[in-house]
């Protein structure tokens, strides 16, 4: 994985988080319980976070250290598969790392 790809992934997630905060306001920071279900996967949020950490530890560190970006990831992970697909279409290929983590969370 190239540094450029990682940087773009973080920037896309950060930008999406900033947009969601602008639209949703402080509610975007509501804590999502780690036991929240990731629809269509058989996983919970903690499993998805662990999968992301295993797939991309550097990117996960950046996401987990930024409350806005973490909230965006949690929102993505706890969305329905159709909602995630629509979000991925909007983000383009940069959403691949996030999608892979959510799709493979049952393996962890």
Buried (B, 14 or more C-beta within 10 A) or exposed (E): EEEEBBEBBBEBBBBBBBEBBEEEEEEBEEEBEEEBBBBEBEBBBBBBBBBBBBBBEEBBEBBBEBEBBBBBBBBBBBBEEEEBEEBBEEBEEBBEBBBBBBBBBEEB
